[in-house]
Amino acid sequence: MTDQAFVVWTEIPVRDMQKAMKFYNDVFGWALKLDESGPNPMAVFSDGAQGVGGHLYPGTPGMGAGPTVHLAVPDGLAAATDRAKIGGAKVLYGPIEIPAGRFTYIEDPDGNSIGLFEPAKAA
């Protein structure tokens, strides 16, 4: 075993960067900006905090067949789920209660499997 985190970065493929950035900004309260400084455009969703970051990039979405990325919501799960539906997401199942909190499975407008995650409140 290593002290290295098992997941270090995640990438979400999208068909239209501008539409996807708007969706993720609206649902999660982010301020994604298009970065075209590298070989491929991307929109990074990491603020330098501990944990796993990632980015959106132009690519072929999983259409429900790829892995699920769970992303923390900035407020309540119900509000984030409502914003996701308004933005064109398909709600698949949830909310699901687990000791760490609760989550709802959605497909983003590109068909990527996303978990909207609300951590449990500290007692």
Buried (B, 14 or more C-beta within 10 A) or exposed (E): EEEEEEEEEBEBBBEEBEBBBBBBBBBBEBEBEEEEEEEEBBBBBEEEEEEBEBBBBEEEBBEEEBEBBBBBBEEEBEBBBEBBEEBEBEBBEBBEEEEEBBBBBBBBBBBBBBBBBBEEEEE
